[in-house]
C-alpha cells in the first residue's frame, strides 16, 4: 500500500487543522490505519489509530479529547482532525498502515507515508 499524507501547515495555538492520508494499492479496508508524529530531537510517537472498518479507535493520552481519527473506505482515505492545538503538537505527522489495530498501535506498522509538517505557534 502507498500512503500520501497532506493537510499540514501553520496554525496558532488553540486553532484547528485537519490531515488526510490517501491510500492506493491493496484494498484500503484491509488495513488498520494510524497517525504518528515526530518532533525535532524526539522519537516518533503514536498519535491515533483506527480499525479496518472504523469500529475501534485508539489515542495517545496527550491528544485524547482534542484529536479525532476517522476513515472513509470508499475514498481510501484516513483523516486526523486536530482541535485545540498546542505548541507541543508541533511535529512532522506520518500516516501508517498494517493488518491489525494491534500491529499499528503496539508492534509498529509496516507501511508508512511521507510526513506532513504541522507547526503550532504560541
C-alpha positions in Angstrom: 0.0 0.0 0.0 1.2 3.5 -0.8 0.3 6.3 1.6 0.2 10.1 0.8 -0.4 12.5 3.7 -1.5 16.1 3.2 -3.0 19.0 5.1 -0.2 20.2 7.3 0.5 23.8 7.9 1.0 26.6 10.4 -1.7 27.4 12.9 -2.0 29.4 16.1 -2.4 27.7 19.4 -6.0 26.9 20.1 -6.7 26.5 16.4 -7.7 23.5 14.3 -6.2 21.6 11.4 -7.2 18.5 9.5 -4.8 16.0 8.0 -5.7 13.5 5.3 -3.9 10.4 4.1 -4.8 8.8 0.8 -4.0 5.2 0.2 -3.5 3.3 -3.0 -2.7 -0.3 -3.8 -4.3 -3.2 -1.9 -7.9 -2.8 -0.7 -8.0 0.0 1.8 -10.3 -1.7 4.2 -7.7 -4.5 4.6 -5.7 -2.1 6.8 -5.9 -0.6 10.2 -4.6 2.9 9.9 -2.7 5.2 12.3 -1.1 8.6 12.7 2.3 9.1 14.3 4.4 12.2 14.8 8.0 13.2 15.3 9.1 16.4 16.8 12.6 17.8 16.4 15.1 15.9 18.5 12.5 13.4 19.7 11.5 9.9 18.8 8.5 9.2 16.7 5.4 8.7 18.8 2.0 7.2 18.3 -0.9 9.6 18.0 -4.1 7.8 16.9 -5.3 4.6 15.2 -8.5 3.2 13.7 -9.5 -0.3 12.9 -10.3 -1.5 9.4 -13.9 -0.5 9.4 -13.7 2.2 12.0 -15.4 0.4 14.8 -12.4 0.9 17.1 -10.1 3.8 17.7 -7.1 4.4 20.0 -5.5 7.6 21.0 -2.4 8.8 22.8 -3.2 10.3 26.2 -1.7 13.6 25.0 -4.3 14.1 22.3 -7.4 12.4 23.8 -10.4 14.8 23.6 -8.6 17.1 21.1 -7.9 14.9 18.1 -10.3 12.6 16.2 -9.3 9.9 13.7 -11.7 8.7 11.1 -11.7 7.0 7.8 -13.7 6.7 4.6 -13.1 3.4 2.9 -15.0 4.5 -0.2 -12.4 7.2 -0.6 -9.4 5.2 0.5 -8.6 8.0 3.0 -8.0 8.3 6.7 -8.3 11.6 8.5 -7.0 13.3 11.6 -8.9 16.3 12.9 -6.9 18.2 15.4 -8.6 20.8 17.6 -7.3 22.9 20.5 -3.8 22.7 19.1 -0.9 23.4 21.4 2.7 24.3 20.5 3.8 20.9 21.8 1.8 19.4 18.9 4.3 20.8 16.5 5.8 17.9 14.6 6.0 16.0 11.3 2.9 13.8 11.1 3.0 10.5 9.4 0.2 8.1 8.5 0.8 4.4 8.7 -0.9 1.1 7.9 -0.9 -2.5 8.9 -3.2 -5.5 9.0 -4.5 -5.1 12.5 -5.0 -2.3 15.1 -2.7 -4.1 17.5 0.1 -4.0 15.0 -0.4 -0.3 14.3 -0.6 0.7 18.0 1.8 -1.7 19.7 4.1 -3.5 17.3 4.8 -0.8 14.8 3.2 -0.7 11.4 4.9 -2.0 8.3 3.7 0.7 5.9 4.5 4.4 6.1 3.7 7.5 4.2 5.8 10.6 3.9 5.3 13.2 6.6 3.5 16.4 6.6 4.6 19.3 8.8 2.3 20.7 11.5 3.5 23.9 13.2 1.6 25.4 16.1 2.6 28.9 17.1 2.1 30.3 20.6 
